[in-house]
Amino acid sequence: MDRLTAMEAFVRVIETGSFSAAARQLRVGQPAVSKTVAQLENRLGVRLLLRSSHGLTPTEAGQGFYERAKRAIEEADEADLAARGAGTGLSGRLRFSATITFTRMHIIPRLPLFLAGHPALTIEAILDDRNVDLIEEGIDVALRMGALADSTMTARRIGQSRRMVFGTPAYFERAGEPSTPAELTGHPAVVYAQGGGGATWTFRREAAEETVTLKDSVRVTAAEGVREAVFAGLGLCVAAEWMFQPALARGLVRQVLPDWTLPSIDLWAAFPTGRRASAKARAFADFVEEQLRGTGFGL
């Protein structure tokens, strides 16, 4: 039995909470993972896991072994990279998660440049407008926006985007253009219903402050739907600049109330709790931060 392979199987079982989830991440059958953990316990001569109808729980010995095994795996990965030399690039699989529209517009078009520098690396993009569990999904790094719900998550801010009020020229020609935040309540709105969105906003201009609640005619749970609803003339919206930046430059949408400011939205590179970020994850986060300058983001 390969010791490092057995360690990795055990670590995945602990982090995912089941043999089946660990097997999916390792791309092997569940019986193979169960057998590997059993052989590991036999070799060590201790029980590492308590199995019950409620799931798997590490024993005291199992918890200690997990923490040391995880560090050993990370050190082995770093040793491989160091031995190959910095000039040879990264290798293996990088699994990242992000929202659908953001990735389509700002990440996928830039991936060829990242992969050109690391041709031995493969990318898996897990796209969902809802936050996925980094441990359960085996995510190396997540690109998340807004306030982070998990305060224990390891994260660093890599960008910031302004929020603006957008609508199409055709919509404003038909419905009129609001000149104050209060006038927004007289317009139908397309509301983004996920984290970082909502119908109530506070506008500021110098010492003045106005809080308004938009009259939502359409409520959408994906940014792609917000964009299409606005382009269809269903109403105006409050959205991050990155969502409409290309369309704004082409005149397909127009910003209104430019003298009023809204809270900006932060972009974070988030890493699994309790795990040191891998060299692949750090390199990808650095790449995204550098590439997004001038695209509706900036620190």
Stockholm file with secondary structure:
# STOCKHOLM 1.0

chainA/1-299         MDRLTAMEAFVRVIETGSFSAAARQLRVGQPAVSKTVAQLENRLGVRLLLRSSHGLTPTEAGQGFYERAKRAIEEADEADLAARGAGTGLSGRLRFSATITFTRMHIIPRLPLFLAGHPALTIEAILDDRNVDLIEEGIDVALRMGALADSTMTARRIGQSRRMVFGTPAYFERAGEPSTPAELTGHPAVVYAQGGGGATWTFRREAAEETVTLKDSVRVTAAEGVREAVFAGLGLCVAAEWMFQPALARGLVRQVLPDWTLPSIDLWAAFPTGRRASAKARAFADFVEEQLRGTGFGL
#=GR chainA/1-299 SS CCHHHHHHHHHHHHHHSSHHHHHHHHTSCHHHHHHHHHHHHHHHTSCCEEEETTEEEECHHHHHHHHHHHHHHHHHHHHHHHHHCGGGCCEEEEEEEECHHHIIIIIGGGHHHHHHHCTEEEEEEEECSSCCCTTTTTCSEEEEESSCSCTTSEEEEEEEECEEEEECHHHHHHHCCCSSGGGGGGSEEEEECSTTCCSEEEEEETTEEEEEECEEEEEESSHHHHHHHHHTTSCBEEEEHHHHHHHHHTTSSEEECTTSBCCCEEEEEEECTTSCCCHHHHHHHHHHHHHTBTTTBCC
#=GC SS_cons         CCHHHHHHHHHHHHHHSSHHHHHHHHTSCHHHHHHHHHHHHHHHTSCCEEEETTEEEECHHHHHHHHHHHHHHHHHHHHHHHHHCGGGCCEEEEEEEECHHHIIIIIGGGHHHHHHHCTEEEEEEEECSSCCCTTTTTCSEEEEESSCSCTTSEEEEEEEECEEEEECHHHHHHHCCCSSGGGGGGSEEEEECSTTCCSEEEEEETTEEEEEECEEEEEESSHHHHHHHHHTTSCBEEEEHHHHHHHHHTTSSEEECTTSBCCCEEEEEEECTTSCCCHHHHHHHHHHHHHTBTTTBCC
//
